[in-house]
């Protein structure tokens, strides 16, 4: 994005936020069955029907979505540096029902592109944490995200999707956890830290193939095959830098397999019973992965990776992980409900920074009387640094003559309230408390310890 336009966008979002705060007195229950037309306070999108163009396109199977997310976050205590960060994301998505458009029965086409911009840098660089306090963080860029073609069979019980895919859109997801903005509650650090280049997840995607089978109303099985190098096999630096605009469709290297089995109950939209979904999944890569503790010297003997005699890291062929998800509504009454989520998983400790992971939380919808569409979400995530990585940190002091901090674990807490001001405008004040960011070790100076980071901020989401 042009630098001169960033302040304009920031001011526009700030003005809308002020207007939204003023309108908090309106009860969102008046925003009933909405459409593109009608009062600006009731319709689904800010810009309406575009003179009837949206309705016309929809009749031909084409749905265009334009969203803007802008958020200001500040490290108010602890971390690496107390400072502000503004992150913005413009999203353009086009979904096409190919049967309506061209008579192609069971066909769908989708594309999403982003403009990512920020001021003050990435907030994770200020907090020093493994878990990114913002799930829209990214380097400044115009970026292709997903681009795929899908074919459905057997009355939509079987589907095959191929193209540039994002695993985090379908695997290891929790509907309740989506109310939180820390990135670990989406693509958890168990995956982002252990998979090659962070895996095929926001803001990077990979060429892939996904098969989905729903033999019964309750049971769903998915398997995905992805390229294991979202930024290209030759990338030796920040993956987003190597694949700045999302057009590096890397097909080299070993494939990444992800599989998941889901069991859902009361998933029908008109169901008044308590909905829930239960998932188990696994992933496997045949790539080479560095050992967390051992390296090889020039004679081929194993030594610590911090030993000056180390010539190259010891490597393991293959990597894997297993995980589970529980997301269950435990109470509902009229327009109010409460849901709980629990996710967890583990990976081999000798070749992964994170050996196991768990998160949990609560989501309340309609907690405040007269505001049925507001959501309060509370979450906590525990990231365990592998024992081998911790031992390597301990022994580093023997070779560097420094007080190298041994990493242990990181715990991230988040409190988030999403206020639905109008159908097209949401405000989300949030507070995060991270214990031992990066396991307690300052990522910019391993001799320094970080005890905590407290982050506060406000996110604004606008549907155009």
C-alpha positions in Angstrom: 0.0 0.0 0.0 1.1 3.5 -0.7 2.5 5.1 2.4 0.4 8.3 2.0 -2.8 6.3 2.1 -2.1 4.5 5.4 -2.8 7.6 7.6 -6.0 8.1 5.7 -7.2 4.6 6.4 -6.1 4.8 10.0 -8.1 8.1 10.4 -11.1 6.6 8.7 -11.1 3.6 11.0 -10.7 5.9 14.0 -13.6 8.0 12.9 -15.8 5.0 12.5 -14.8 3.7 15.9 -15.8 6.9 17.5 -19.1 6.8 15.7 -19.6 3.2 16.8 -18.9 4.1 20.4 -21.5 6.8 20.2 -24.0 4.3 18.8 -23.5 1.8 21.6 -26.8 3.0 23.0 -28.6 1.3 20.1 -29.7 -2.3 20.9 -28.5 -4.7 18.3 -31.7 -6.6 18.5 -33.1 -4.1 16.0 -30.7 -5.5 13.4 -33.0 -8.3 12.5 -33.3 -9.9 9.0 -30.9 -7.7 7.1 -30.1 -7.2 3.4 -27.9 -5.0 1.2 -30.6 -2.3 1.1 -32.3 -0.3 3.8 -31.1 1.8 6.7 -27.3 2.0 7.0 -27.7 0.8 10.6 -29.6 -2.3 9.6 -28.1 -3.6 6.4 -25.4 -6.2 6.3 -22.7 -4.1 4.5 -21.6 -0.5 4.8 -21.7 0.2 1.1 -25.0 -1.5 0.4 -26.1 -3.1 -2.9 -23.8 -1.1 -5.2 -26.7 0.1 -7.2 -28.1 -3.4 -7.5 -24.9 -4.9 -8.7 -24.4 -7.2 -5.7 -27.9 -8.6 -6.1 -27.4 -9.1 -9.8 -24.1 -10.9 -9.3 -25.5 -13.1 -6.5 -28.3 -14.2 -8.9 -25.5 -15.4 -11.2 -23.6 -17.2 -8.4 -21.0 -14.6 -7.7 -20.5 -13.3 -4.1 -17.9 -10.5 -3.5 -16.7 -9.7 0.0 -14.6 -6.7 1.0 -13.6 -6.4 4.7 -11.3 -4.2 6.6 -9.7 -5.0 10.0 -7.7 -2.4 11.7 -6.3 -2.7 15.2 -4.2 -0.8 17.6 -2.2 -2.8 20.2 0.2 -1.7 22.8 2.7 -3.5 25.0 1.8 -1.7 28.2 4.1 -3.7 30.5 7.0 -6.1 30.1 7.9 -7.6 26.8 10.9 -6.5 24.8 9.7 -2.9 24.2 6.7 -0.9 25.4 5.3 0.6 22.3 2.3 0.9 20.0 1.6 -1.1 16.9 -1.1 -0.6 14.3 -2.0 -3.5 12.0 -4.4 -3.3 9.1 -5.8 -5.9 6.7 -7.9 -5.3 3.6 -9.5 -8.5 2.3 -11.1 -9.1 -1.1 -12.8 -12.4 -1.6 -14.7 -13.7 -4.6 -16.8 -16.9 -4.3 -18.5 -18.3 -7.4 -21.1 -21.0 -7.6 -20.1 -22.5 -11.0 -23.5 -24.2 -11.4 -25.4 -20.9 -11.3 -22.7 -19.1 -13.3 -22.0 -21.7 -16.1 -24.1 -24.8 -15.4 -21.1 -26.7 -13.9 -22.9 -28.9 -11.4 -21.2 -29.1 -8.0 -18.4 -26.7 -8.9 -17.1 -23.8 -6.8 -14.3 -21.3 -7.3 -12.8 -19.1 -4.6 -10.0 -16.5 -4.4 -8.9 -14.3 -1.5 -6.2 -11.5 -1.6 -5.0 -9.2 1.1 -3.4 -5.8 1.5 -1.4 -5.9 4.8 0.0 -2.8 6.3 1.2 -1.7 9.7 2.7 1.2 11.6 5.1 0.7 14.4 6.1 -2.9 13.4 4.7 -6.3 14.3 3.3 -6.6 17.8 5.0 -10.0 18.4 8.4 -8.3 17.9 7.5 -6.0 20.8 6.1 -8.7 23.1 8.8 -11.2 22.3 6.3 -14.1 22.6 5.9 -17.2 20.5 2.2 -16.7 20.3 1.5 -13.7 18.1 -0.9 -11.3 19.9 -2.5 -10.5 16.6 -3.9 -13.1 14.1 -3.7 -10.6 11.2 0.0 -9.8 11.7 2.0 -9.7 8.5 4.7 -7.9 6.6 3.6 -5.0 4.5 2.5 -6.5 1.2 -0.3 -7.0 -1.4 -0.7 -10.8 -1.1 -2.6 -13.6 -2.8 -3.9 -15.9 -0.1 -6.2 -18.7 -1.3 -7.1 -19.7 -4.8 -8.9 -23.0 -5.4 -11.4 -25.0 -7.4 -13.8 -27.4 -5.6 -15.9 -30.2 -7.0 -18.8 -31.7 -4.9 -20.3 -35.2 -5.5 -22.9 -37.4 -3.9 -25.2 -34.5 -2.9 -22.3 -32.6 -1.4 -21.2 -35.5 0.9 -17.9 -35.7 -1.0 -15.8 -32.8 -2.1 -12.4 -32.4 -3.6 -10.6 -29.0 -3.4 -7.4 -28.2 -5.3 -5.3 -25.0 -5.6 -3.5 -22.7 -3.3 -4.8 -23.8 0.1 -4.6 -22.7 3.8 -4.7 -25.6 6.2 -5.7 -23.3 9.1 -9.0 -22.6 7.5 -10.2 -26.2 7.9 -7.9 -28.1 10.3 -7.5 -27.8 14.1 -10.2 -25.1 14.2 -12.6 -24.3 17.1 -15.7 -22.1 16.5 -15.5 -20.7 20.1 -11.8 -20.0 20.0 -12.3 -17.9 16.8 -13.6 -15.1 19.1 -10.0 -14.5 20.3 -7.4 -12.6 18.3 -4.1 -14.1 19.6 -2.8 -16.2 16.7 -2.2 -19.3 18.8 -5.9 -19.8 19.3 -6.1 -20.4 15.5 -3.0 -22.0 14.0 -1.6 -23.1 17.3 2.1 -22.7 18.1 2.3 -26.5 18.1 1.9 -26.3 14.4 3.4 -22.9 13.5 6.6 -23.6 15.3 7.1 -27.2 14.3 6.1 -27.3 10.7 8.4 -26.2 7.9 8.2 -22.4 7.4 5.2 -22.3 9.8 3.1 -24.5 7.6 0.4 -23.6 5.0 -1.3 -21.1 7.2 -2.0 -17.3 7.3 -0.4 -15.3 5.7 1.2 -18.0 3.6 -0.5 -20.8 1.6 0.7 -23.8 -0.4 -0.4 -25.7 -3.5 -2.4 -28.6 -2.2 -5.3 -31.0 -2.5 -8.0 -31.6 0.1 -10.5 -34.5 0.2 -13.6 -34.2 2.4 -16.1 -37.0 3.1 -19.3 -36.8 5.1 -20.8 -40.3 5.2 -23.4 -39.4 7.9 -24.9 -36.2 9.2 -22.6 -36.3 12.2 -19.3 -37.7 10.9 -16.8 -35.9 8.7 -13.4 -37.1 7.5 -10.8 -34.8 5.9 -7.3 -35.3 4.5 -5.1 -32.7 3.0 -1.9 -32.9 1.0 0.2 -29.7 0.9 3.5 -28.6 -0.4 5.8 -28.4 2.6 7.6 -25.2 1.6 5.1 -22.3 1.5 7.9 -19.8 0.9 10.0 -22.0 -1.5 12.7 -24.6 -0.7 15.6 -22.1 -1.1 14.2 -19.7 1.5 16.8 -19.2 4.3 15.2 -16.0 5.8 11.8 -14.8 6.9 9.3 -16.9 4.9 7.0 -13.9 4.2 10.0 -12.1 2.7 10.8 -15.0 0.4 7.2 -15.2 -0.8 6.3 -11.5 -0.5 3.1 -11.6 -2.7 2.0 -15.2 -2.5 2.8 -16.1 -6.0 5.6 -18.6 -5.3 3.6 -21.8 -5.9 6.3 -24.1 -4.5 5.9 -27.8 -5.4 9.4 -29.0 -4.4 10.2 -31.1 -1.4 8.4 -33.8 0.5 4.6 -33.4 0.9 2.9 -32.5 4.1 -0.1 -34.6 5.1 -2.9 -33.5 7.5 -5.8 -35.6 8.4 -8.8 -35.0 10.7 -11.9 -36.9 11.8 -14.8 -34.8 13.1 -18.0 -35.8 15.0 -20.6 -33.0 15.3 -23.9 -33.0 17.1 -26.8 -30.6 16.7 -25.1 -28.7 13.9 -28.3 -27.7 12.1 -28.9 -24.0 12.0 -32.5 -24.3 13.4 -31.5 -26.8 16.1 -32.4 -25.7 19.7 -30.3 -28.4 21.3 -26.7 -27.9 22.5 -24.3 -28.0 19.5 -20.8 -29.6 19.8 -18.0 -30.8 17.6 -15.2 -33.3 18.6 -12.1 -33.7 16.4 -8.9 -35.8 16.3 -6.2 -35.1 13.8 -2.6 -35.8 12.8 0.1 -34.4 10.5 3.2 -35.9 8.9 6.1 -34.5 6.9 8.9 -36.4 5.3 11.2 -33.3 5.3 14.5 -33.2 7.2 14.4 -31.5 10.6 17.3 -30.3 12.8 17.8 -31.9 16.2 17.0 -29.5 19.1 20.2 -30.5 21.0 22.7 -32.5 19.0 24.9 -31.5 16.1 27.8 -33.1 14.2 31.4 -32.1 14.2 33.6 -32.4 11.2 34.5 -36.0 12.1 30.9 -37.0 12.4 30.7 -37.2 16.2 27.7 -35.8 18.0 28.2 -32.6 20.0 25.9 -30.0 21.5 24.6 -27.5 18.9 26.3 -24.7 20.9 29.6 -26.4 20.9 32.1 -24.4 18.8 33.2 -27.7 17.3 29.8 -28.3 15.7 30.0 -28.4 12.0 26.3 -28.9 11.1 23.1 -29.9 13.0 22.1 -33.5 13.4 19.0 -34.1 11.3 16.0 -36.4 11.5 14.0 -37.6 8.5 10.3 -36.9 9.0 8.2 -35.1 11.6 4.7 -35.5 12.9 2.1 -34.4 15.4 -1.3 -35.4 16.8 -4.0 -33.2 18.2 -7.6 -33.1 19.5 -10.3 -30.5 19.7 -13.5 -30.3 21.8 -16.0 -27.4 21.3 -19.3 -27.7 23.0 -22.2 -25.4 23.8 -23.1 -26.1 27.4 -26.0 -23.7 27.9 -28.4 -21.7 25.9 -31.5 -19.7 26.7 -33.3 -17.6 24.2 -30.6 -15.5 22.6 -27.9 -16.3 25.1 -25.5 -19.2 25.2 -22.2 -20.4 26.7 -19.7 -22.6 25.0 -16.4 -24.2 26.0 -13.4 -25.3 24.0 -10.3 -27.4 24.6 -7.5 -28.2 22.2 -4.3 -30.0 22.7 -1.5 -31.9 20.9 2.1 -33.1 21.0 5.1 -33.7 18.7 8.5 -35.4 19.0 10.6 -33.5 21.5 14.0 -34.2 19.8 13.2 -32.3 16.6 10.6 -29.7 17.6 10.7 -26.5 19.6 7.2 -27.2 21.0 6.8 -30.7 22.5 3.2 -30.3 23.6 0.5 -27.6 23.6 -3.0 -27.1 25.2 -5.5 -24.2 25.1 -9.0 -23.8 26.6 -11.6 -21.2 27.1 -15.2 -20.0 27.4 -17.4 -18.1 25.0 -20.5 -16.2 26.0 -23.0 -14.9 23.5 -25.6 -12.2 24.4 -24.1 -11.9 27.9 -25.5 -8.3 28.2 -29.2 -7.9 28.1 -30.4 -6.3 24.8 -27.2 -7.2 23.0 -27.7 -10.7 21.6 -25.0 -10.6 19.0 -22.1 -9.5 21.3 -19.6 -12.2 22.3 -17.3 -12.3 25.3 -14.5 -14.9 24.9 -11.8 -15.9 27.5 -8.9 -18.1 26.6 -5.6 -19.5 28.0 -2.9 -21.3 25.9 0.0 -23.3 27.3 3.1 -23.8 25.0 5.7 -26.2 26.4 9.3 -25.8 25.1 10.8 -29.3 24.4 13.2 -30.7 27.0 15.9 -31.0 24.3 15.7 -27.3 23.4 15.8 -26.4 27.1 18.8 -28.6 27.7 20.6 -27.0 24.7 19.9 -23.6 26.3 21.4 -24.8 29.6 24.6 -26.0 28.1 25.0 -22.9 25.9 26.4 -21.1 29.0 29.3 -23.6 29.1 30.4 -22.6 25.6 29.4 -18.9 25.4 30.5 -17.8 29.0 27.2 -16.0 29.3 24.1 -16.4 31.5 22.1 -18.0 28.7 18.4 -18.2 29.7 16.9 -21.7 29.5 13.5 -21.6 27.9 10.7 -23.3 29.8 7.1 -22.7 28.7 4.8 -19.8 27.7 1.3 -19.1 28.9 -1.0 -16.7 27.1 -4.2 -15.4 28.6 -6.8 -13.3 26.6 -10.0 -11.5 27.4 -11.9 -10.3 24.4 -15.3 -8.6 23.9 -16.7 -8.3 20.4 -19.4 -5.7 20.3 -21.7 -5.9 17.2 -22.5 -2.2 16.7 -24.2 -2.7 13.4 -24.3 -5.8 11.1 -21.3 -4.4 9.3 -19.3 -3.0 12.2 -17.7 -4.8 15.1 -15.5 -3.4 17.9 -13.2 -5.7 19.9 -11.4 -4.3 22.9 -9.0 -7.0 24.2 -6.5 -7.6 26.9 -3.7 -10.2 26.9 -1.3 -11.3 29.6 1.6 -13.5 28.5 3.7 -15.3 31.1 7.3 -16.0 30.1 7.2 -14.8 26.5 9.4 -17.1 24.4 9.7 -19.4 27.3 11.3 -16.6 29.4 14.2 -16.0 27.0 14.5 -12.6 25.2 14.6 -13.6 21.5 16.8 -10.6 20.7 19.3 -11.3 23.6 19.4 -14.8 25.0 21.2 -13.6 28.1 18.1 -11.5 29.2 15.0 -12.8 30.8 11.4 -11.8 30.0 8.9 -12.5 32.8 5.7 -11.2 31.2 4.1 -9.1 28.6 0.8 -7.2 29.0 -0.9 -6.2 25.7 -4.1 -4.1 25.4 -5.8 -2.9 22.2 -8.9 -2.3 20.1 -9.8 -4.0 16.8 -12.3 -2.6 14.4 -13.9 -4.8 11.7 -15.8 -3.3 8.8 -17.8 -5.2 6.2 -18.0 -3.1 3.0 
